Amino acid sequence: MYKIIPLRKIWLSLSAVLVTLSIIAIAVWGLNFGLDFTGGSLLELKIHNQEVDAVQIKEALAPLELSSLVVQPTENDTVLLRFQNSTEDIHKEVVGALESSYGINDNNVEGEDLGSQASIEELRFDAVGPSIGEELKGKSINAIILVLIIIVIYISLVFKKVSKPVASWKYGIIAIIALFHDVVITLGVFAVLGEFMNLEINTPFVAAILTVLGYSVNDTIVVFDRIRENLPKQLDNFAKTVNRSVNQTVTRSINTSTTTLLVLLSILFLGGNSIKEFILALAIGALIGTYSSIFLASPLLVVWNDFINKKIKD
Protein backbone atom coordinates (compact mmCIF):
# COMPACT_ATOMS: atom_id res chain seq x y z
CA MET A 1 0.00 0.00 0.00
CA TYR A 2 1.65 3.22 -1.20
CA LYS A 3 1.40 6.17 1.18
CA ILE A 4 0.19 8.64 -1.42
CA ILE A 5 -2.34 10.56 0.66
CA PRO A 6 -0.22 10.65 3.87
CA LEU A 7 2.54 12.31 1.81
CA ARG A 8 0.14 14.77 0.20
CA LYS A 9 2.10 17.84 1.35
CA ILE A 10 5.05 16.72 -0.77
CA TRP A 11 2.95 16.19 -3.93
CA LEU A 12 1.01 19.43 -3.50
CA SER A 13 4.23 21.38 -2.88
CA LEU A 14 5.82 19.89 -6.02
CA SER A 15 2.77 20.84 -8.08
CA ALA A 16 2.81 24.36 -6.64
CA VAL A 17 6.48 24.76 -7.58
CA LEU A 18 5.93 23.48 -11.13
CA VAL A 19 2.91 25.73 -11.69
CA THR A 20 4.76 28.75 -10.27
CA LEU A 21 7.79 28.15 -12.48
CA SER A 22 5.51 27.70 -15.49
CA ILE A 23 3.69 30.97 -14.81
CA ILE A 24 7.03 32.77 -14.43
CA ALA A 25 8.27 31.29 -17.73
CA ILE A 26 5.09 32.39 -19.51
CA ALA A 27 5.28 35.88 -17.96
CA VAL A 28 8.99 36.34 -18.78
CA TRP A 29 9.25 34.76 -22.22
CA GLY A 30 5.62 34.55 -23.33
CA LEU A 31 4.33 32.02 -25.82
CA ASN A 32 5.86 31.83 -29.27
CA PHE A 33 2.67 32.01 -31.33
CA GLY A 34 2.96 30.67 -34.85
CA LEU A 35 1.52 32.08 -38.05
CA ASP A 36 -1.89 30.56 -37.29
CA PHE A 37 -2.33 33.16 -34.54
CA THR A 38 -0.11 36.08 -35.56
CA GLY A 39 -0.67 36.11 -39.31
CA GLY A 40 2.09 36.19 -41.90
CA SER A 41 3.89 33.72 -44.17
CA LEU A 42 5.88 30.57 -43.69
CA LEU A 43 8.08 29.51 -46.60
CA GLU A 44 10.09 26.29 -46.46
CA LEU A 45 12.78 25.81 -49.10
CA LYS A 46 15.38 23.18 -49.88
CA ILE A 47 18.58 24.47 -51.42
CA HIS A 48 20.36 21.88 -53.55
CA ASN A 49 24.13 21.82 -54.15
CA GLN A 50 24.74 24.89 -52.03
CA GLU A 51 25.35 25.48 -48.34
CA VAL A 52 22.48 27.17 -46.51
CA ASP A 53 23.76 30.52 -45.27
CA ALA A 54 21.33 32.50 -43.09
CA VAL A 55 23.39 35.68 -43.49
CA GLN A 56 23.38 35.40 -47.29
CA ILE A 57 19.61 34.80 -47.29
CA LYS A 58 18.96 37.84 -45.10
CA GLU A 59 21.16 40.01 -47.32
CA ALA A 60 19.37 38.77 -50.45
CA LEU A 61 15.95 39.60 -48.93
CA ALA A 62 16.98 42.93 -47.37
CA PRO A 63 15.78 45.03 -50.37
CA LEU A 64 12.26 43.58 -49.95
CA GLU A 65 12.02 45.07 -46.43
CA LEU A 66 10.10 42.08 -45.05
CA SER A 67 8.54 42.65 -41.63
CA SER A 68 9.73 40.43 -38.75
CA LEU A 69 11.86 38.24 -41.00
CA VAL A 70 13.17 35.08 -39.32
CA VAL A 71 15.56 32.77 -41.17
CA GLN A 72 15.87 29.33 -39.59
CA PRO A 73 18.16 26.74 -41.23
CA THR A 74 16.97 23.17 -40.54
CA GLU A 75 18.11 19.69 -41.45
CA ASN A 76 19.04 18.43 -44.93
CA ASP A 77 19.86 21.85 -46.41
CA THR A 78 16.36 23.20 -45.81
CA VAL A 79 15.48 26.62 -44.45
CA LEU A 80 12.33 28.12 -42.92
CA LEU A 81 11.49 31.74 -43.66
CA ARG A 82 8.92 33.55 -41.53
CA PHE A 83 7.74 37.09 -42.24
CA GLN A 84 4.63 39.19 -41.64
CA ASN A 85 3.87 39.93 -45.29
CA SER A 86 1.39 37.40 -46.67
CA THR A 87 0.66 38.32 -50.31
CA GLU A 88 1.38 36.09 -53.30
CA ASP A 89 3.42 38.88 -54.93
CA ILE A 90 5.77 38.99 -51.93
CA HIS A 91 6.01 35.20 -52.05
CA LYS A 92 7.19 35.30 -55.66
CA GLU A 93 9.59 38.15 -54.96
CA VAL A 94 11.19 36.23 -52.08
CA VAL A 95 11.77 33.11 -54.19
CA GLY A 96 13.06 35.24 -57.08
CA ALA A 97 15.49 37.13 -54.83
CA LEU A 98 16.91 33.90 -53.44
CA GLU A 99 17.29 32.39 -56.91
CA SER A 100 19.20 35.47 -58.01
CA SER A 101 21.37 35.34 -54.90
CA TYR A 102 22.31 31.71 -55.55
CA GLY A 103 22.84 32.31 -59.27
CA ILE A 104 19.95 30.16 -60.43
CA ASN A 105 18.75 30.67 -64.00
CA ASP A 106 15.09 31.32 -64.69
CA ASN A 107 15.07 28.28 -66.97
CA ASN A 108 15.89 25.87 -64.15
CA VAL A 109 13.14 23.43 -63.22
CA GLU A 110 12.19 23.83 -59.59
CA GLY A 111 13.63 21.03 -57.45
CA GLU A 112 15.43 19.35 -60.38
CA ASP A 113 18.91 17.96 -59.71
CA LEU A 114 21.24 19.98 -61.96
CA GLY A 115 24.56 18.39 -61.06
CA SER A 116 26.81 20.91 -59.37
CA GLN A 117 24.52 23.88 -60.06
CA ALA A 118 22.49 25.29 -57.20
CA SER A 119 18.72 24.93 -57.29
CA ILE A 120 15.88 25.78 -54.96
CA GLU A 121 12.93 23.51 -54.22
CA GLU A 122 9.88 25.03 -52.57
CA LEU A 123 8.55 22.55 -50.00
CA ARG A 124 5.80 24.60 -48.37
CA PHE A 125 4.20 28.01 -48.36
CA ASP A 126 1.52 29.02 -45.83
CA ALA A 127 -0.01 32.47 -45.55
CA VAL A 128 -2.44 33.66 -42.87
CA GLY A 129 -3.93 37.14 -42.59
CA PRO A 130 -3.69 38.93 -39.20
CA SER A 131 -7.46 39.14 -38.79
CA ILE A 132 -7.80 35.39 -39.32
CA GLY A 133 -5.01 34.81 -36.78
CA GLU A 134 -6.79 36.87 -34.11
CA GLU A 135 -10.04 35.07 -34.86
CA LEU A 136 -8.38 31.67 -34.47
CA LYS A 137 -6.81 32.73 -31.17
CA GLY A 138 -10.17 33.89 -29.80
CA LYS A 139 -11.96 30.73 -30.92
CA SER A 140 -9.24 28.54 -29.40
CA ILE A 141 -9.56 30.24 -26.01
CA ASN A 142 -13.35 29.98 -26.15
CA ALA A 143 -13.13 26.27 -27.01
CA ILE A 144 -10.91 25.56 -23.99
CA ILE A 145 -13.18 27.53 -21.63
CA LEU A 146 -16.28 25.76 -22.98
CA VAL A 147 -14.66 22.36 -22.47
CA LEU A 148 -13.79 23.21 -18.86
CA ILE A 149 -17.36 24.33 -18.11
CA ILE A 150 -18.82 21.16 -19.63
CA ILE A 151 -16.42 19.01 -17.60
CA VAL A 152 -17.50 20.65 -14.32
CA ILE A 153 -21.19 20.13 -15.16
CA TYR A 154 -20.61 16.51 -16.23
CA ILE A 155 -18.66 15.53 -13.10
CA SER A 156 -21.20 17.27 -10.85
CA LEU A 157 -24.03 15.25 -12.44
CA VAL A 158 -22.15 11.96 -12.38
CA PHE A 159 -21.27 12.33 -8.70
CA LYS A 160 -24.55 13.92 -7.60
CA LYS A 161 -25.35 10.94 -5.32
CA VAL A 162 -22.06 11.40 -3.49
CA SER A 163 -22.72 14.04 -0.87
CA LYS A 164 -20.68 12.85 2.11
CA PRO A 165 -18.16 13.78 3.21
CA VAL A 166 -17.39 15.85 0.07
CA ALA A 167 -20.21 17.37 -2.00
CA SER A 168 -20.48 16.28 -5.64
CA TRP A 169 -19.73 19.71 -7.11
CA LYS A 170 -16.39 19.77 -5.30
CA TYR A 171 -15.24 16.79 -7.38
CA GLY A 172 -15.83 18.94 -10.46
CA ILE A 173 -13.95 21.92 -9.04
CA ILE A 174 -10.98 19.77 -8.07
CA ALA A 175 -10.94 18.18 -11.53
CA ILE A 176 -10.76 21.68 -13.03
CA ILE A 177 -7.89 22.60 -10.70
CA ALA A 178 -6.05 19.48 -11.87
CA LEU A 179 -6.73 20.39 -15.51
CA PHE A 180 -5.53 23.95 -14.92
CA HIS A 181 -2.38 22.44 -13.39
CA ASP A 182 -1.83 20.26 -16.49
CA VAL A 183 -2.43 23.04 -19.03
CA VAL A 184 -0.29 25.65 -17.24
CA ILE A 185 2.68 23.30 -16.90
CA THR A 186 2.39 22.28 -20.56
CA LEU A 187 2.28 25.95 -21.58
CA GLY A 188 5.24 26.67 -19.31
CA VAL A 189 7.30 23.95 -20.99
CA PHE A 190 6.39 25.37 -24.40
CA ALA A 191 7.31 28.88 -23.24
CA VAL A 192 10.80 27.59 -22.41
CA LEU A 193 11.06 25.60 -25.65
CA GLY A 194 9.77 28.58 -27.62
CA GLU A 195 12.47 30.80 -26.15
CA PHE A 196 15.41 28.44 -26.58
CA MET A 197 14.33 26.15 -29.43
CA ASN A 198 11.92 28.42 -31.33
CA LEU A 199 9.04 25.96 -30.86
CA GLU A 200 5.73 27.54 -31.86
CA ILE A 201 2.16 27.51 -30.57
CA ASN A 202 -0.24 26.79 -33.45
CA THR A 203 -3.70 25.33 -34.03
CA PRO A 204 -2.51 21.69 -33.78
CA PHE A 205 -1.17 22.64 -30.34
CA VAL A 206 -4.66 23.78 -29.31
CA ALA A 207 -6.05 20.45 -30.54
CA ALA A 208 -3.40 18.72 -28.42
CA ILE A 209 -4.40 20.74 -25.34
CA LEU A 210 -8.06 19.79 -25.80
CA THR A 211 -7.01 16.15 -26.16
CA VAL A 212 -4.93 16.42 -22.98
CA LEU A 213 -7.93 17.82 -21.13
CA GLY A 214 -9.98 14.78 -22.11
CA TYR A 215 -7.15 12.36 -21.30
CA SER A 216 -6.44 13.91 -17.91
CA VAL A 217 -10.05 14.19 -16.77
CA ASN A 218 -10.64 10.57 -17.79
CA ASP A 219 -7.81 9.46 -15.50
CA THR A 220 -9.11 11.66 -12.69
CA ILE A 221 -12.66 10.35 -13.00
CA VAL A 222 -11.42 6.75 -12.79
CA VAL A 223 -9.83 7.54 -9.42
CA PHE A 224 -12.87 9.51 -8.23
CA ASP A 225 -15.19 6.69 -9.29
CA ARG A 226 -13.22 4.20 -7.22
CA ILE A 227 -13.47 6.57 -4.24
CA ARG A 228 -17.23 6.74 -4.77
CA GLU A 229 -17.46 2.93 -4.81
CA ASN A 230 -15.38 2.53 -1.66
CA LEU A 231 -17.04 5.20 0.47
CA PRO A 232 -20.16 3.19 1.47
CA LYS A 233 -18.23 0.03 2.39
CA GLN A 234 -15.13 1.40 4.11
CA LEU A 235 -14.86 1.74 7.86
CA ASP A 236 -11.70 3.83 7.57
CA ASN A 237 -11.70 7.60 7.73
CA PHE A 238 -11.94 9.57 4.48
CA ALA A 239 -8.17 9.97 4.01
CA LYS A 240 -7.55 6.22 4.31
CA THR A 241 -10.42 5.47 1.94
CA VAL A 242 -9.01 7.84 -0.66
CA ASN A 243 -5.52 6.37 -0.25
CA ARG A 244 -6.89 2.85 -0.69
CA SER A 245 -8.83 3.92 -3.79
CA VAL A 246 -5.78 5.59 -5.37
CA ASN A 247 -3.70 2.47 -4.73
CA GLN A 248 -6.33 0.36 -6.47
CA THR A 249 -6.10 2.48 -9.63
CA VAL A 250 -2.48 3.65 -9.68
CA THR A 251 -1.15 0.64 -11.60
CA ARG A 252 -3.81 1.03 -14.28
CA SER A 253 -3.08 4.75 -14.66
CA ILE A 254 0.68 4.30 -14.90
CA ASN A 255 0.41 1.43 -17.39
CA THR A 256 -1.97 3.39 -19.59
CA SER A 257 0.26 6.45 -19.47
CA THR A 258 3.40 4.42 -20.25
CA THR A 259 1.93 2.75 -23.33
CA THR A 260 0.57 6.09 -24.53
CA LEU A 261 3.94 7.80 -24.07
CA LEU A 262 5.77 5.01 -25.90
CA VAL A 263 3.57 5.51 -28.94
CA LEU A 264 3.84 9.31 -28.80
CA LEU A 265 7.63 9.26 -28.40
CA SER A 266 7.94 6.89 -31.35
CA ILE A 267 5.94 9.30 -33.51
CA LEU A 268 7.89 12.26 -32.13
CA PHE A 269 11.29 10.84 -33.09
CA LEU A 270 10.28 9.01 -36.26
CA GLY A 271 7.51 11.27 -37.59
CA GLY A 272 7.73 14.45 -39.60
CA ASN A 273 8.41 17.99 -38.37
CA SER A 274 4.89 19.13 -39.23
CA ILE A 275 3.36 17.24 -36.26
CA LYS A 276 6.25 17.69 -33.82
CA GLU A 277 4.58 20.38 -31.69
CA PHE A 278 1.29 18.44 -31.61
CA ILE A 279 2.91 15.18 -30.48
CA LEU A 280 5.20 16.88 -27.96
CA ALA A 281 2.25 18.69 -26.36
CA LEU A 282 0.36 15.40 -26.13
CA ALA A 283 3.33 13.64 -24.54
CA ILE A 284 3.92 16.36 -21.95
CA GLY A 285 0.20 16.63 -21.20
CA ALA A 286 -0.23 12.86 -20.83
CA LEU A 287 2.69 12.67 -18.40
CA ILE A 288 1.54 15.63 -16.30
CA GLY A 289 -2.10 14.48 -16.49
CA THR A 290 -1.25 11.08 -15.05
CA TYR A 291 0.67 12.75 -12.23
CA SER A 292 -2.16 15.14 -11.40
CA SER A 293 -4.85 12.44 -11.33
CA ILE A 294 -2.88 10.45 -8.76
CA PHE A 295 -0.87 12.98 -6.77
CA LEU A 296 -2.95 16.16 -7.02
CA ALA A 297 -6.69 15.60 -7.47
CA SER A 298 -7.16 12.96 -4.78
CA PRO A 299 -4.98 14.69 -2.16
CA LEU A 300 -6.92 17.91 -2.79
CA LEU A 301 -10.14 16.08 -1.93
CA VAL A 302 -8.67 15.15 1.45
CA VAL A 303 -7.25 18.64 2.03
CA TRP A 304 -10.63 20.23 1.28
CA ASN A 305 -12.42 17.77 3.56
CA ASP A 306 -9.92 18.40 6.38
CA PHE A 307 -10.33 22.14 5.96
CA ILE A 308 -14.13 21.92 6.22
CA ASN A 309 -13.93 19.66 9.29
CA LYS A 310 -11.51 21.99 10.98
CA LYS A 311 -13.73 24.98 10.21
CA ILE A 312 -16.75 23.19 11.69
CA LYS A 313 -14.87 22.33 14.88
CA ASP A 314 -13.65 25.91 15.26
ChimeraX attribute file (.defattr): number of C-alpha atoms within 10 A of each C-alpha:
attribute: neighborCount
match mode: 1-to-1
recipient: residues
	/A:1	8
	/A:2	12
	/A:3	12
	/A:4	21
	/A:5	26
	/A:6	13
	/A:7	12
	/A:8	18
	/A:9	16
	/A:10	13
	/A:11	18
	/A:12	18
	/A:13	12
	/A:14	14
	/A:15	21
	/A:16	13
	/A:17	12
	/A:18	18
	/A:19	21
	/A:20	15
	/A:21	16
	/A:22	23
	/A:23	17
	/A:24	14
	/A:25	20
	/A:26	20
	/A:27	12
	/A:28	12
	/A:29	15
	/A:30	17
	/A:31	21
	/A:32	20
	/A:33	19
	/A:34	19
	/A:35	24
	/A:36	24
	/A:37	23
	/A:38	20
	/A:39	22
	/A:40	22
	/A:41	25
	/A:42	22
	/A:43	19
	/A:44	20
	/A:45	21
	/A:46	22
	/A:47	21
	/A:48	21
	/A:49	15
	/A:50	14
	/A:51	10
	/A:52	18
	/A:53	13
	/A:54	15
	/A:55	9
	/A:56	13
	/A:57	18
	/A:58	16
	/A:59	13
	/A:60	18
	/A:61	18
	/A:62	12
	/A:63	9
	/A:64	12
	/A:65	10
	/A:66	16
	/A:67	11
	/A:68	11
	/A:69	16
	/A:70	15
	/A:71	17
	/A:72	15
	/A:73	17
	/A:74	13
	/A:75	7
	/A:76	10
	/A:77	15
	/A:78	19
	/A:79	22
	/A:80	17
	/A:81	19
	/A:82	24
	/A:83	19
	/A:84	20
	/A:85	22
	/A:86	19
	/A:87	13
	/A:88	12
	/A:89	9
	/A:90	14
	/A:91	17
	/A:92	10
	/A:93	13
	/A:94	19
	/A:95	17
	/A:96	15
	/A:97	19
	/A:98	20
	/A:99	19
	/A:100	13
	/A:101	14
	/A:102	17
	/A:103	12
	/A:104	17
	/A:105	12
	/A:106	10
	/A:107	6
	/A:108	15
	/A:109	13
	/A:110	11
	/A:111	16
	/A:112	12
	/A:113	15
	/A:114	12
	/A:115	9
	/A:116	9
	/A:117	14
	/A:118	20
	/A:119	24
	/A:120	23
	/A:121	17
	/A:122	15
	/A:123	13
	/A:124	11
	/A:125	16
	/A:126	15
	/A:127	20
	/A:128	19
	/A:129	18
	/A:130	18
	/A:131	12
	/A:132	15
	/A:133	21
	/A:134	15
	/A:135	12
	/A:136	17
	/A:137	19
	/A:138	12
	/A:139	12
	/A:140	17
	/A:141	11
	/A:142	12
	/A:143	14
	/A:144	15
	/A:145	12
	/A:146	11
	/A:147	13
	/A:148	22
	/A:149	13
	/A:150	12
	/A:151	19
	/A:152	18
	/A:153	13
	/A:154	14
	/A:155	20
	/A:156	19
	/A:157	14
	/A:158	15
	/A:159	19
	/A:160	13
	/A:161	11
	/A:162	19
	/A:163	12
	/A:164	12
	/A:165	14
	/A:166	15
	/A:167	15
	/A:168	18
	/A:169	20
	/A:170	19
	/A:171	25
	/A:172	25
	/A:173	20
	/A:174	20
	/A:175	29
	/A:176	19
	/A:177	16
	/A:178	27
	/A:179	26
	/A:180	15
	/A:181	20
	/A:182	29
	/A:183	23
	/A:184	20
	/A:185	24
	/A:186	25
	/A:187	25
	/A:188	25
	/A:189	19
	/A:190	28
	/A:191	28
	/A:192	20
	/A:193	16
	/A:194	19
	/A:195	16
	/A:196	10
	/A:197	10
	/A:198	15
	/A:199	18
	/A:200	19
	/A:201	22
	/A:202	20
	/A:203	20
	/A:204	17
	/A:205	21
	/A:206	18
	/A:207	17
	/A:208	19
	/A:209	23
	/A:210	20
	/A:211	15
	/A:212	25
	/A:213	25
	/A:214	17
	/A:215	18
	/A:216	24
	/A:217	24
	/A:218	16
	/A:219	24
	/A:220	26
	/A:221	19
	/A:222	18
	/A:223	23
	/A:224	24
	/A:225	13
	/A:226	18
	/A:227	22
	/A:228	19
	/A:229	12
	/A:230	16
	/A:231	18
	/A:232	10
	/A:233	9
	/A:234	13
	/A:235	10
	/A:236	11
	/A:237	9
	/A:238	20
	/A:239	18
	/A:240	17
	/A:241	21
	/A:242	25
	/A:243	21
	/A:244	21
	/A:245	22
	/A:246	27
	/A:247	19
	/A:248	16
	/A:249	16
	/A:250	20
	/A:251	11
	/A:252	13
	/A:253	20
	/A:254	16
	/A:255	11
	/A:256	14
	/A:257	20
	/A:258	15
	/A:259	10
	/A:260	15
	/A:261	19
	/A:262	12
	/A:263	12
	/A:264	21
	/A:265	15
	/A:266	11
	/A:267	15
	/A:268	18
	/A:269	12
	/A:270	10
	/A:271	13
	/A:272	9
	/A:273	10
	/A:274	9
	/A:275	13
	/A:276	18
	/A:277	20
	/A:278	21
	/A:279	23
	/A:280	21
	/A:281	26
	/A:282	27
	/A:283	23
	/A:284	21
	/A:285	27
	/A:286	27
	/A:287	20
	/A:288	22
	/A:289	31
	/A:290	24
	/A:291	23
	/A:292	26
	/A:293	27
	/A:294	23
	/A:295	24
	/A:296	27
	/A:297	26
	/A:298	27
	/A:299	26
	/A:300	21
	/A:301	23
	/A:302	22
	/A:303	17
	/A:304	14
	/A:305	19
	/A:306	15
	/A:307	11
	/A:308	14
	/A:309	12
	/A:310	10
	/A:311	9
	/A:312	8
	/A:313	6
	/A:314	6
